[in-house]
Each structure stands twice: as structure tokens, then as C-alpha cells.
Amino acid sequence: MSTDATPTERLLNALQLTRDTELDCDAFHALLAPLLDGRIDRTDVLHAMAHHRLTCPECDEETILLRAALGLLGFPRADEAPAG
Ligand SMILES: [Zn+2]
């Protein structure tokens, strides 16, 4: 049991996400707020979420709506994977 895992890491571990995991909608929803907060810095997770949005119009729309709501509140965009 690791004591230095971040909350996001613990969430990912709880969801048992691995490199090859395909997200389901429940996992996507659990990760959406951390994603938009910029708290997910694992590119494999970012890619998995991007892939889920391509395959799931509902989650894609929810992401757009939530991001727009945050944008209206003046939060910076933080959901793009950093270069490299
Ligand atoms: Zn979905």
C-alpha cells in the first residue's frame, strides 16, 4: 500500500486503470473533474479519456459542457496534455 500516491493516483488505482484499459462511462465521469482541474498528468490516462470521447458522444458533450461552465467561471483550460 503506497503512502505517497496522489488522490488522482489513488483514483486511478481504484479504477484499476492501466495503459491498455478502455474507460467506461463511470470511470470517465470519475476522472472528468480532475481532468478539467489539470490534476491528471498521465498521458496514458489523457489518451484513454480522449479515446472515450471519440467513442461516446454523451461523455464528449458532458466534457464540453463542463469545460464551458468552468470557462464561464474564469478557470484556465487545463485539460490539454502538455507537449512532450
Ligand atoms: Zn461515456
PDB file of the backbone (N, CA, C, O) and the ligand in Angstrom, with CONECT records:
HET     ZN  A 101       1
ATOM      1  N   MET A   1       0.846  -1.198   0.000  1.00  0.00           N
ATOM      2  CA  MET A   1       0.000   0.000   0.000  1.00  0.00           C
ATOM      3  C   MET A   1       0.875   1.240   0.000  1.00  0.00           C
ATOM      4  O   MET A   1       1.619   1.492   0.948  1.00  0.00           O
ATOM      5  N   SER A   2       0.780   1.986  -1.043  1.00  0.00           N
ATOM      6  CA  SER A   2       1.623   3.167  -1.170  1.00  0.00           C
ATOM      7  C   SER A   2       1.073   4.321  -0.349  1.00  0.00           C
ATOM      8  O   SER A   2      -0.137   4.529  -0.271  1.00  0.00           O
ATOM      9  N   THR A   3       1.980   5.061   0.258  1.00  0.00           N
ATOM     10  CA  THR A   3       1.563   6.204   1.070  1.00  0.00           C
ATOM     11  C   THR A   3       1.802   7.523   0.355  1.00  0.00           C
ATOM     12  O   THR A   3       1.384   8.577   0.834  1.00  0.00           O
ATOM     13  N   ASP A   4       2.470   7.469  -0.786  1.00  0.00           N
ATOM     14  CA  ASP A   4       2.796   8.719  -1.472  1.00  0.00           C
ATOM     15  C   ASP A   4       1.977   8.922  -2.742  1.00  0.00           C
ATOM     16  O   ASP A   4       2.291   9.798  -3.548  1.00  0.00           O
ATOM     17  N   ALA A   5       0.946   8.132  -2.924  1.00  0.00           N
ATOM     18  CA  ALA A   5       0.106   8.304  -4.101  1.00  0.00           C
ATOM     19  C   ALA A   5      -0.736   9.576  -3.946  1.00  0.00           C
ATOM     20  O   ALA A   5      -1.245   9.880  -2.867  1.00  0.00           O
ATOM     21  N   THR A   6      -0.863  10.290  -5.034  1.00  0.00           N
ATOM     22  CA  THR A   6      -1.735  11.459  -5.028  1.00  0.00           C
ATOM     23  C   THR A   6      -3.185  10.990  -5.038  1.00  0.00           C
ATOM     24  O   THR A   6      -3.457   9.833  -5.357  1.00  0.00           O
ATOM     25  N   PRO A   7      -4.110  11.866  -4.696  1.00  0.00           N
ATOM     26  CA  PRO A   7      -5.522  11.491  -4.803  1.00  0.00           C
ATOM     27  C   PRO A   7      -5.881  10.985  -6.186  1.00  0.00           C
ATOM     28  O   PRO A   7      -6.650  10.035  -6.326  1.00  0.00           O
ATOM     29  N   THR A   8      -5.328  11.614  -7.201  1.00  0.00           N
ATOM     30  CA  THR A   8      -5.623  11.163  -8.559  1.00  0.00           C
ATOM     31  C   THR A   8      -5.077   9.767  -8.798  1.00  0.00           C
ATOM     32  O   THR A   8      -5.730   8.926  -9.415  1.00  0.00           O
ATOM     33  N   GLU A   9      -3.870   9.535  -8.300  1.00  0.00           N
ATOM     34  CA  GLU A   9      -3.304   8.193  -8.466  1.00  0.00           C
ATOM     35  C   GLU A   9      -4.143   7.157  -7.745  1.00  0.00           C
ATOM     36  O   GLU A   9      -4.367   6.058  -8.252  1.00  0.00           O
ATOM     37  N   ARG A  10      -4.604   7.516  -6.557  1.00  0.00           N
ATOM     38  CA  ARG A  10      -5.447   6.570  -5.829  1.00  0.00           C
ATOM     39  C   ARG A  10      -6.740   6.301  -6.592  1.00  0.00           C
ATOM     40  O   ARG A  10      -7.236   5.175  -6.625  1.00  0.00           O
ATOM     41  N   LEU A  11      -7.276   7.357  -7.203  1.00  0.00           N
ATOM     42  CA  LEU A  11      -8.483   7.173  -8.005  1.00  0.00           C
ATOM     43  C   LEU A  11      -8.215   6.245  -9.176  1.00  0.00           C
ATOM     44  O   LEU A  11      -8.993   5.334  -9.459  1.00  0.00           O
ATOM     45  N   LEU A  12      -7.112   6.488  -9.844  1.00  0.00           N
ATOM     46  CA  LEU A  12      -6.761   5.654 -10.987  1.00  0.00           C
ATOM     47  C   LEU A  12      -6.535   4.213 -10.551  1.00  0.00           C
ATOM     48  O   LEU A  12      -6.931   3.272 -11.239  1.00  0.00           O
ATOM     49  N   ASN A  13      -5.896   4.057  -9.403  1.00  0.00           N
ATOM     50  CA  ASN A  13      -5.667   2.708  -8.898  1.00  0.00           C
ATOM     51  C   ASN A  13      -6.987   2.045  -8.548  1.00  0.00           C
ATOM     52  O   ASN A  13      -7.184   0.856  -8.801  1.00  0.00           O
ATOM     53  N   ALA A  14      -7.887   2.818  -7.965  1.00  0.00           N
ATOM     54  CA  ALA A  14      -9.185   2.269  -7.593  1.00  0.00           C
ATOM     55  C   ALA A  14      -9.962   1.831  -8.834  1.00  0.00           C
ATOM     56  O   ALA A  14     -10.699   0.846  -8.812  1.00  0.00           O
ATOM     57  N   LEU A  15      -9.780   2.575  -9.896  1.00  0.00           N
ATOM     58  CA  LEU A  15     -10.441   2.229 -11.147  1.00  0.00           C
ATOM     59  C   LEU A  15      -9.679   1.155 -11.906  1.00  0.00           C
ATOM     60  O   LEU A  15     -10.141   0.655 -12.932  1.00  0.00           O
ATOM     61  N   GLN A  16      -8.502   0.805 -11.389  1.00  0.00           N
ATOM     62  CA  GLN A  16      -7.661  -0.226 -11.982  1.00  0.00           C
ATOM     63  C   GLN A  16      -7.318   0.108 -13.423  1.00  0.00           C
ATOM     64  O   GLN A  16      -7.334  -0.754 -14.302  1.00  0.00           O
ATOM     65  N   LEU A  17      -7.011   1.364 -13.643  1.00  0.00           N
ATOM     66  CA  LEU A  17      -6.636   1.779 -14.984  1.00  0.00           C
ATOM     67  C   LEU A  17      -5.201   1.369 -15.277  1.00  0.00           C
ATOM     68  O   LEU A  17      -4.300   1.553 -14.458  1.00  0.00           O
ATOM     69  N   THR A  18      -5.020   0.831 -16.420  1.00  0.00           N
ATOM     70  CA  THR A  18      -3.688   0.531 -16.902  1.00  0.00           C
ATOM     71  C   THR A  18      -3.554   1.098 -18.301  1.00  0.00           C
ATOM     72  O   THR A  18      -4.504   1.647 -18.859  1.00  0.00           O
ATOM     73  N   ARG A  19      -2.381   0.959 -18.849  1.00  0.00           N
ATOM     74  CA  ARG A  19      -2.120   1.546 -20.161  1.00  0.00           C
ATOM     75  C   ARG A  19      -3.152   1.105 -21.194  1.00  0.00           C
ATOM     76  O   ARG A  19      -3.578   1.901 -22.031  1.00  0.00           O
ATOM     77  N   ASP A  20      -3.541  -0.130 -21.135  1.00  0.00           N
ATOM     78  CA  ASP A  20      -4.406  -0.670 -22.177  1.00  0.00           C
ATOM     79  C   ASP A  20      -5.880  -0.681 -21.794  1.00  0.00           C
ATOM     80  O   ASP A  20      -6.717  -1.235 -22.506  1.00  0.00           O
ATOM     81  N   THR A  21      -6.182  -0.060 -20.661  1.00  0.00           N
ATOM     82  CA  THR A  21      -7.571  -0.051 -20.222  1.00  0.00           C
ATOM     83  C   THR A  21      -8.410   0.860 -21.098  1.00  0.00           C
ATOM     84  O   THR A  21      -7.997   1.971 -21.430  1.00  0.00           O
ATOM     85  N   GLU A  22      -9.582   0.389 -21.467  1.00  0.00           N
ATOM     86  CA  GLU A  22     -10.556   1.262 -22.095  1.00  0.00           C
ATOM     87  C   GLU A  22     -11.498   1.772 -21.024  1.00  0.00           C
ATOM     88  O   GLU A  22     -12.055   0.991 -20.252  1.00  0.00           O
ATOM     89  N   LEU A  23     -11.674   3.063 -20.980  1.00  0.00           N
ATOM     90  CA  LEU A  23     -12.543   3.647 -19.974  1.00  0.00           C
ATOM     91  C   LEU A  23     -13.998   3.312 -20.269  1.00  0.00           C
ATOM     92  O   LEU A  23     -14.420   3.260 -21.424  1.00  0.00           O
ATOM     93  N   ASP A  24     -14.749   3.088 -19.208  1.00  0.00           N
ATOM     94  CA  ASP A  24     -16.198   3.103 -19.376  1.00  0.00           C
ATOM     95  C   ASP A  24     -16.715   4.458 -18.868  1.00  0.00           C
ATOM     96  O   ASP A  24     -15.944   5.284 -18.380  1.00  0.00           O
ATOM     97  N   CYS A  25     -18.008   4.665 -18.989  1.00  0.00           N
ATOM     98  CA  CYS A  25     -18.553   5.976 -18.679  1.00  0.00           C
ATOM     99  C   CYS A  25     -18.379   6.323 -17.193  1.00  0.00           C
ATOM    100  O   CYS A  25     -18.130   7.480 -16.854  1.00  0.00           O
ATOM    101  N   ASP A  26     -18.507   5.339 -16.321  1.00  0.00           N
ATOM    102  CA  ASP A  26     -18.344   5.603 -14.896  1.00  0.00           C
ATOM    103  C   ASP A  26     -16.930   6.085 -14.593  1.00  0.00           C
ATOM    104  O   ASP A  26     -16.734   7.041 -13.843  1.00  0.00           O
ATOM    105  N   ALA A  27     -15.957   5.416 -15.181  1.00  0.00           N
ATOM    106  CA  ALA A  27     -14.577   5.807 -14.955  1.00  0.00           C
ATOM    107  C   ALA A  27     -14.312   7.188 -15.548  1.00  0.00           C
ATOM    108  O   ALA A  27     -13.613   8.010 -14.957  1.00  0.00           O
ATOM    109  N   PHE A  28     -14.878   7.423 -16.713  1.00  0.00           N
ATOM    110  CA  PHE A  28     -14.692   8.721 -17.352  1.00  0.00           C
ATOM    111  C   PHE A  28     -15.244   9.839 -16.469  1.00  0.00           C
ATOM    112  O   PHE A  28     -14.601  10.870 -16.274  1.00  0.00           O
ATOM    113  N   HIS A  29     -16.437   9.614 -15.944  1.00  0.00           N
ATOM    114  CA  HIS A  29     -17.047  10.636 -15.083  1.00  0.00           C
ATOM    115  C   HIS A  29     -16.224  10.879 -13.838  1.00  0.00           C
ATOM    116  O   HIS A  29     -16.092  12.016 -13.384  1.00  0.00           O
ATOM    117  N   ALA A  30     -15.668   9.807 -13.280  1.00  0.00           N
ATOM    118  CA  ALA A  30     -14.858   9.943 -12.067  1.00  0.00           C
ATOM    119  C   ALA A  30     -13.608  10.767 -12.333  1.00  0.00           C
ATOM    120  O   ALA A  30     -13.091  11.438 -11.439  1.00  0.00           O
ATOM    121  N   LEU A  31     -13.130  10.710 -13.562  1.00  0.00           N
ATOM    122  CA  LEU A  31     -11.885  11.385 -13.904  1.00  0.00           C
ATOM    123  C   LEU A  31     -12.109  12.760 -14.514  1.00  0.00           C
ATOM    124  O   LEU A  31     -11.158  13.517 -14.702  1.00  0.00           O
ATOM    125  N   LEU A  32     -13.357  13.088 -14.823  1.00  0.00           N
ATOM    126  CA  LEU A  32     -13.592  14.306 -15.586  1.00  0.00           C
ATOM    127  C   LEU A  32     -13.225  15.569 -14.794  1.00  0.00           C
ATOM    128  O   LEU A  32     -12.574  16.466 -15.330  1.00  0.00           O
ATOM    129  N   ALA A  33     -13.634  15.642 -13.537  1.00  0.00           N
ATOM    130  CA  ALA A  33     -13.304  16.824 -12.750  1.00  0.00           C
ATOM    131  C   ALA A  33     -11.793  16.985 -12.548  1.00  0.00           C
ATOM    132  O   ALA A  33     -11.260  18.077 -12.748  1.00  0.00           O
ATOM    133  N   PRO A  34     -11.093  15.903 -12.152  1.00  0.00           N
ATOM    134  CA  PRO A  34      -9.631  16.030 -12.067  1.00  0.00           C
ATOM    135  C   PRO A  34      -9.004  16.423 -13.394  1.00  0.00           C
ATOM    136  O   PRO A  34      -8.024  17.167 -13.429  1.00  0.00           O
ATOM    137  N   LEU A  35      -9.570  15.921 -14.487  1.00  0.00           N
ATOM    138  CA  LEU A  35      -9.037  16.261 -15.807  1.00  0.00           C
ATOM    139  C   LEU A  35      -9.133  17.758 -16.043  1.00  0.00           C
ATOM    140  O   LEU A  35      -8.159  18.402 -16.433  1.00  0.00           O
ATOM    141  N   LEU A  36     -10.317  18.304 -15.803  1.00  0.00           N
ATOM    142  CA  LEU A  36     -10.529  19.714 -16.088  1.00  0.00           C
ATOM    143  C   LEU A  36      -9.804  20.592 -15.088  1.00  0.00           C
ATOM    144  O   LEU A  36      -9.541  21.762 -15.368  1.00  0.00           O
ATOM    145  N   ASP A  37      -9.476  20.044 -13.926  1.00  0.00           N
ATOM    146  CA  ASP A  37      -8.666  20.764 -12.949  1.00  0.00           C
ATOM    147  C   ASP A  37      -7.183  20.692 -13.265  1.00  0.00           C
ATOM    148  O   ASP A  37      -6.367  21.336 -12.604  1.00  0.00           O
ATOM    149  N   GLY A  38      -6.837  19.910 -14.274  1.00  0.00           N
ATOM    150  CA  GLY A  38      -5.427  19.763 -14.622  1.00  0.00           C
ATOM    151  C   GLY A  38      -4.669  18.871 -13.662  1.00  0.00           C
ATOM    152  O   GLY A  38      -3.445  18.959 -13.563  1.00  0.00           O
ATOM    153  N   ARG A  39      -5.383  18.017 -12.956  1.00  0.00           N
ATOM    154  CA  ARG A  39      -4.727  17.168 -11.969  1.00  0.00           C
ATOM    155  C   ARG A  39      -4.317  15.819 -12.535  1.00  0.00           C
ATOM    156  O   ARG A  39      -3.748  14.992 -11.823  1.00  0.00           O
ATOM    157  N   ILE A  40      -4.599  15.594 -13.791  1.00  0.00           N
ATOM    158  CA  ILE A  40      -4.177  14.347 -14.419  1.00  0.00           C
ATOM    159  C   ILE A  40      -3.022  14.654 -15.350  1.00  0.00           C
ATOM    160  O   ILE A  40      -3.174  15.358 -16.349  1.00  0.00           O
ATOM    161  N   ASP A  41      -1.860  14.110 -15.004  1.00  0.00           N
ATOM    162  CA  ASP A  41      -0.677  14.388 -15.818  1.00  0.00           C
ATOM    163  C   ASP A  41      -0.134  13.109 -16.452  1.00  0.00           C
ATOM    164  O   ASP A  41       0.992  13.070 -16.949  1.00  0.00           O
ATOM    165  N   ARG A  42      -0.958  12.072 -16.422  1.00  0.00           N
ATOM    166  CA  ARG A  42      -0.544  10.825 -17.073  1.00  0.00           C
ATOM    167  C   ARG A  42      -1.070  10.815 -18.499  1.00  0.00           C
ATOM    168  O   ARG A  42      -2.279  10.847 -18.728  1.00  0.00           O
ATOM    169  N   THR A  43      -0.157  10.771 -19.444  1.00  0.00           N
ATOM    170  CA  THR A  43      -0.587  10.848 -20.837  1.00  0.00           C
ATOM    171  C   THR A  43      -1.423   9.638 -21.233  1.00  0.00           C
ATOM    172  O   THR A  43      -2.295   9.739 -22.096  1.00  0.00           O
ATOM    173  N   ASP A  44      -1.158   8.491 -20.604  1.00  0.00           N
ATOM    174  CA  ASP A  44      -1.965   7.320 -20.965  1.00  0.00           C
ATOM    175  C   ASP A  44      -3.425   7.532 -20.576  1.00  0.00           C
ATOM    176  O   ASP A  44      -4.339   7.123 -21.292  1.00  0.00           O
ATOM    177  N   VAL A  45      -3.627   8.176 -19.432  1.00  0.00           N
ATOM    178  CA  VAL A  45      -4.995   8.450 -18.996  1.00  0.00           C
ATOM    179  C   VAL A  45      -5.635   9.502 -19.892  1.00  0.00           C
ATOM    180  O   VAL A  45      -6.794   9.369 -20.286  1.00  0.00           O
ATOM    181  N   LEU A  46      -4.873  10.553 -20.215  1.00  0.00           N
ATOM    182  CA  LEU A  46      -5.401  11.582 -21.101  1.00  0.00           C
ATOM    183  C   LEU A  46      -5.796  10.984 -22.447  1.00  0.00           C
ATOM    184  O   LEU A  46      -6.834  11.326 -23.014  1.00  0.00           O
ATOM    185  N   HIS A  47      -4.966  10.103 -22.938  1.00  0.00           N
ATOM    186  CA  HIS A  47      -5.276   9.462 -24.217  1.00  0.00           C
ATOM    187  C   HIS A  47      -6.504   8.567 -24.099  1.00  0.00           C
ATOM    188  O   HIS A  47      -7.340   8.524 -25.002  1.00  0.00           O
ATOM    189  N   ALA A  48      -6.606   7.862 -22.989  1.00  0.00           N
ATOM    190  CA  ALA A  48      -7.765   6.992 -22.792  1.00  0.00           C
ATOM    191  C   ALA A  48      -9.045   7.817 -22.734  1.00  0.00           C
ATOM    192  O   ALA A  48     -10.078   7.418 -23.271  1.00  0.00           O
ATOM    193  N   MET A  49      -8.967   8.968 -22.079  1.00  0.00           N
ATOM    194  CA  MET A  49     -10.148   9.825 -21.987  1.00  0.00           C
ATOM    195  C   MET A  49     -10.491  10.413 -23.348  1.00  0.00           C
ATOM    196  O   MET A  49     -11.662  10.486 -23.719  1.00  0.00           O
ATOM    197  N   ALA A  50      -9.477  10.830 -24.089  1.00  0.00           N
ATOM    198  CA  ALA A  50      -9.726  11.358 -25.431  1.00  0.00           C
ATOM    199  C   ALA A  50     -10.353  10.282 -26.309  1.00  0.00           C
ATOM    200  O   ALA A  50     -11.254  10.553 -27.103  1.00  0.00           O
ATOM    201  N   HIS A  51      -9.864   9.064 -26.151  1.00  0.00           N
ATOM    202  CA  HIS A  51     -10.404   7.964 -26.942  1.00  0.00           C
ATOM    203  C   HIS A  51     -11.862   7.695 -26.560  1.00  0.00           C
ATOM    204  O   HIS A  51     -12.698   7.433 -27.425  1.00  0.00           O
ATOM    205  N   HIS A  52     -12.154   7.762 -25.275  1.00  0.00           N
ATOM    206  CA  HIS A  52     -13.532   7.524 -24.852  1.00  0.00           C
ATOM    207  C   HIS A  52     -14.467   8.581 -25.443  1.00  0.00           C
ATOM    208  O   HIS A  52     -15.583   8.273 -25.862  1.00  0.00           O
ATOM    209  N   ARG A  53     -14.000   9.821 -25.469  1.00  0.00           N
ATOM    210  CA  ARG A  53     -14.836  10.885 -26.032  1.00  0.00           C
ATOM    211  C   ARG A  53     -15.117  10.651 -27.514  1.00  0.00           C
ATOM    212  O   ARG A  53     -16.180  11.016 -28.017  1.00  0.00           O
ATOM    213  N   LEU A  54     -14.168  10.045 -28.200  1.00  0.00           N
ATOM    214  CA  LEU A  54     -14.381   9.757 -29.619  1.00  0.00           C
ATOM    215  C   LEU A  54     -15.453   8.702 -29.809  1.00  0.00           C
ATOM    216  O   LEU A  54     -16.155   8.685 -30.820  1.00  0.00           O
ATOM    217  N   THR A  55     -15.571   7.820 -28.822  1.00  0.00           N
ATOM    218  CA  THR A  55     -16.482   6.693 -28.963  1.00  0.00           C
ATOM    219  C   THR A  55     -17.784   6.898 -28.206  1.00  0.00           C
ATOM    220  O   THR A  55     -18.706   6.093 -28.339  1.00  0.00           O
ATOM    221  N   CYS A  56     -17.878   7.965 -27.411  1.00  0.00           N
ATOM    222  CA  CYS A  56     -19.042   8.150 -26.554  1.00  0.00           C
ATOM    223  C   CYS A  56     -19.507   9.607 -26.638  1.00  0.00           C
ATOM    224  O   CYS A  56     -18.997  10.466 -25.919  1.00  0.00           O
ATOM    225  N   PRO A  57     -20.470   9.879 -27.510  1.00  0.00           N
ATOM    226  CA  PRO A  57     -20.945  11.262 -27.688  1.00  0.00           C
ATOM    227  C   PRO A  57     -21.459  11.883 -26.396  1.00  0.00           C
ATOM    228  O   PRO A  57     -21.348  13.093 -26.204  1.00  0.00           O
ATOM    229  N   GLU A  58     -22.021  11.068 -25.512  1.00  0.00           N
ATOM    230  CA  GLU A  58     -22.572  11.612 -24.270  1.00  0.00           C
ATOM    231  C   GLU A  58     -21.477  12.173 -23.377  1.00  0.00           C
ATOM    232  O   GLU A  58     -21.609  13.268 -22.831  1.00  0.00           O
ATOM    233  N   CYS A  59     -20.409  11.428 -23.234  1.00  0.00           N
ATOM    234  CA  CYS A  59     -19.310  11.905 -22.400  1.00  0.00           C
ATOM    235  C   CYS A  59     -18.583  13.066 -23.079  1.00  0.00           C
ATOM    236  O   CYS A  59     -18.091  13.975 -22.410  1.00  0.00           O
ATOM    237  N   ASP A  60     -18.519  13.030 -24.402  1.00  0.00           N
ATOM    238  CA  ASP A  60     -17.905  14.132 -25.121  1.00  0.00           C
ATOM    239  C   ASP A  60     -18.685  15.417 -24.861  1.00  0.00           C
ATOM    240  O   ASP A  60     -18.103  16.467 -24.589  1.00  0.00           O
ATOM    241  N   GLU A  61     -20.007  15.318 -24.948  1.00  0.00           N
ATOM    242  CA  GLU A  61     -20.837  16.503 -24.718  1.00  0.00           C
ATOM    243  C   GLU A  61     -20.714  16.981 -23.272  1.00  0.00           C
ATOM    244  O   GLU A  61     -20.654  18.181 -23.008  1.00  0.00           O
ATOM    245  N   GLU A  62     -20.677  16.037 -22.351  1.00  0.00           N
ATOM    246  CA  GLU A  62     -20.559  16.418 -20.944  1.00  0.00           C
ATOM    247  C   GLU A  62     -19.248  17.138 -20.691  1.00  0.00           C
ATOM    248  O   GLU A  62     -19.203  18.108 -19.934  1.00  0.00           O
ATOM    249  N   THR A  63     -18.190  16.671 -21.317  1.00  0.00           N
ATOM    250  CA  THR A  63     -16.893  17.320 -21.173  1.00  0.00           C
ATOM    251  C   THR A  63     -16.947  18.744 -21.705  1.00  0.00           C
ATOM    252  O   THR A  63     -16.435  19.674 -21.082  1.00  0.00           O
ATOM    253  N   ILE A  64     -17.575  18.898 -22.867  1.00  0.00           N
ATOM    254  CA  ILE A  64     -17.676  20.228 -23.483  1.00  0.00           C
ATOM    255  C   ILE A  64     -18.480  21.163 -22.590  1.00  0.00           C
ATOM    256  O   ILE A  64     -18.099  22.314 -22.378  1.00  0.00           O
ATOM    257  N   LEU A  65     -19.600  20.655 -22.065  1.00  0.00           N
ATOM    258  CA  LEU A  65     -20.458  21.490 -21.224  1.00  0.00           C
ATOM    259  C   LEU A  65     -19.760  21.879 -19.937  1.00  0.00           C
ATOM    260  O   LEU A  65     -19.830  23.032 -19.512  1.00  0.00           O
ATOM    261  N   LEU A  66     -19.079  20.911 -19.306  1.00  0.00           N
ATOM    262  CA  LEU A  66     -18.408  21.203 -18.044  1.00  0.00           C
ATOM    263  C   LEU A  66     -17.247  22.162 -18.260  1.00  0.00           C
ATOM    264  O   LEU A  66     -17.022  23.070 -17.461  1.00  0.00           O
ATOM    265  N   ARG A  67     -16.517  21.953 -19.343  1.00  0.00           N
ATOM    266  CA  ARG A  67     -15.408  22.846 -19.655  1.00  0.00           C
ATOM    267  C   ARG A  67     -15.931  24.267 -19.922  1.00  0.00           C
ATOM    268  O   ARG A  67     -15.330  25.253 -19.496  1.00  0.00           O
ATOM    269  N   ALA A  68     -17.054  24.348 -20.632  1.00  0.00           N
ATOM    270  CA  ALA A  68     -17.640  25.655 -20.918  1.00  0.00           C
ATOM    271  C   ALA A  68     -18.070  26.336 -19.629  1.00  0.00           C
ATOM    272  O   ALA A  68     -17.885  27.541 -19.460  1.00  0.00           O
ATOM    273  N   ALA A  69     -18.653  25.548 -18.712  1.00  0.00           N
ATOM    274  CA  ALA A  69     -19.077  26.113 -17.436  1.00  0.00           C
ATOM    275  C   ALA A  69     -17.886  26.638 -16.655  1.00  0.00           C
ATOM    276  O   ALA A  69     -17.940  27.725 -16.080  1.00  0.00           O
ATOM    277  N   LEU A  70     -16.819  25.869 -16.637  1.00  0.00           N
ATOM    278  CA  LEU A  70     -15.609  26.314 -15.949  1.00  0.00           C
ATOM    279  C   LEU A  70     -15.031  27.549 -16.629  1.00  0.00           C
ATOM    280  O   LEU A  70     -14.529  28.460 -15.971  1.00  0.00           O
ATOM    281  N   GLY A  71     -15.110  27.564 -17.960  1.00  0.00           N
ATOM    282  CA  GLY A  71     -14.607  28.714 -18.705  1.00  0.00           C
ATOM    283  C   GLY A  71     -15.377  29.976 -18.356  1.00  0.00           C
ATOM    284  O   GLY A  71     -14.810  31.063 -18.242  1.00  0.00           O
ATOM    285  N   LEU A  72     -16.697  29.804 -18.188  1.00  0.00           N
ATOM    286  CA  LEU A  72     -17.515  30.947 -17.820  1.00  0.00           C
ATOM    287  C   LEU A  72     -17.132  31.477 -16.451  1.00  0.00           C
ATOM    288  O   LEU A  72     -17.298  32.662 -16.160  1.00  0.00           O
ATOM    289  N   LEU A  73     -16.617  30.588 -15.616  1.00  0.00           N
ATOM    290  CA  LEU A  73     -16.202  30.982 -14.275  1.00  0.00           C
ATOM    291  C   LEU A  73     -14.767  31.500 -14.247  1.00  0.00           C
ATOM    292  O   LEU A  73     -14.255  31.897 -13.200  1.00  0.00           O
ATOM    293  N   GLY A  74     -14.136  31.487 -15.401  1.00  0.00           N
ATOM    294  CA  GLY A  74     -12.818  32.094 -15.478  1.00  0.00           C
ATOM    295  C   GLY A  74     -11.672  31.158 -15.203  1.00  0.00           C
ATOM    296  O   GLY A  74     -10.536  31.604 -15.037  1.00  0.00           O
ATOM    297  N   PHE A  75     -11.947  29.842 -15.148  1.00  0.00           N
ATOM    298  CA  PHE A  75     -10.850  28.911 -14.948  1.00  0.00           C
ATOM    299  C   PHE A  75     -10.066  28.777 -16.245  1.00  0.00           C
ATOM    300  O   PHE A  75     -10.647  28.773 -17.330  1.00  0.00           O
ATOM    301  N   PRO A  76      -8.767  28.669 -16.135  1.00  0.00           N
ATOM    302  CA  PRO A  76      -7.977  28.427 -17.348  1.00  0.00           C
ATOM    303  C   PRO A  76      -8.190  27.017 -17.840  1.00  0.00           C
ATOM    304  O   PRO A  76      -8.537  26.118 -17.075  1.00  0.00           O
ATOM    305  N   ARG A  77      -7.981  26.839 -19.105  1.00  0.00           N
ATOM    306  CA  ARG A  77      -8.040  25.496 -19.647  1.00  0.00           C
ATOM    307  C   ARG A  77      -6.869  24.697 -19.114  1.00  0.00           C
ATOM    308  O   ARG A  77      -5.722  25.139 -19.167  1.00  0.00           O
ATOM    309  N   ALA A  78      -7.164  23.536 -18.609  1.00  0.00           N
ATOM    310  CA  ALA A  78      -6.100  22.722 -18.014  1.00  0.00           C
ATOM    311  C   ALA A  78      -6.206  21.279 -18.433  1.00  0.00           C
ATOM    312  O   ALA A  78      -5.612  20.402 -17.806  1.00  0.00           O
ATOM    313  N   ASP A  79      -6.946  21.022 -19.472  1.00  0.00           N
ATOM    314  CA  ASP A  79      -7.222  19.631 -19.821  1.00  0.00           C
ATOM    315  C   ASP A  79      -6.417  19.144 -21.015  1.00  0.00           C
ATOM    316  O   ASP A  79      -6.602  18.016 -21.473  1.00  0.00           O
ATOM    317  N   GLU A  80      -5.528  19.983 -21.519  1.00  0.00           N
ATOM    318  CA  GLU A  80      -4.734  19.549 -22.653  1.00  0.00           C
ATOM    319  C   GLU A  80      -3.446  18.907 -22.149  1.00  0.00           C
ATOM    320  O   GLU A  80      -2.832  19.369 -21.188  1.00  0.00           O
ATOM    321  N   ALA A  81      -3.066  17.855 -22.810  1.00  0.00           N
ATOM    322  CA  ALA A  81      -1.820  17.190 -22.433  1.00  0.00           C
ATOM    323  C   ALA A  81      -0.643  18.130 -22.713  1.00  0.00           C
ATOM    324  O   ALA A  81      -0.595  18.779 -23.758  1.00  0.00           O
ATOM    325  N   PRO A  82       0.289  18.194 -21.788  1.00  0.00           N
ATOM    326  CA  PRO A  82       1.462  19.042 -22.031  1.00  0.00           C
ATOM    327  C   PRO A  82       2.282  18.476 -23.181  1.00  0.00           C
ATOM    328  O   PRO A  82       2.310  17.264 -23.400  1.00  0.00           O
ATOM    329  N   ALA A  83       2.936  19.346 -23.900  1.00  0.00           N
ATOM    330  CA  ALA A  83       3.749  18.912 -25.019  1.00  0.00           C
ATOM    331  C   ALA A  83       4.862  18.001 -24.527  1.00  0.00           C
ATOM    332  O   ALA A  83       5.475  18.243 -23.487  1.00  0.00           O
ATOM    333  N   GLY A  84       5.104  16.959 -25.291  1.00  0.00           N
ATOM    334  CA  GLY A  84       6.152  16.031 -24.904  1.00  0.00           C
ATOM    335  C   GLY A  84       5.637  15.078 -23.858  1.00  0.00           C
ATOM    336  O   GLY A  84       6.376  14.209 -23.397  1.00  0.00           O
TER     337      GLY A  84
HETATM  338 ZN    ZN A 101     -19.098   7.585 -21.951  1.00  0.00          ZN2+
END
